[in-house]
């Protein structure tokens, strides 16, 4: 603690948080968050694959546009690969789409005070959507 912080306040004026102590863990939170994110990725990848098929593009054509192999595209579409956001964005660009990312759950977005329609439907934070 420095001289400018009142006693009992940690960094950023957080009452009761000693910077030396680790933050408490919520049992099962990490696993729950990982499952939710995996489900969102699967929905996004399924939507991207449907857009590819609707555009009449083969996995081989998409792979060539992305600079990768057809088997890598097949793994991505099958859900066996944990794709990075940049890979999903390249895939979307290769099929003529764009992924729009949004953050929910932050006080800055107002979702803590009622949330957006998406949050009320049960969509999870950080959800991505595809636009053509």
ABEGO torsion letter per residue (X at the ends): XBAABBBGBBBGGBBGBBAABBBBBBBGAAAAAAAAAAAAAAAAAAAAAAAAAAAGBBAAAAAAAAGBBAAAAAAAAAGABBBBAAAAAAAAAAAGBBBBBBBBGBAAAGAAAGEBAAAAAGBBBGBBBBBX
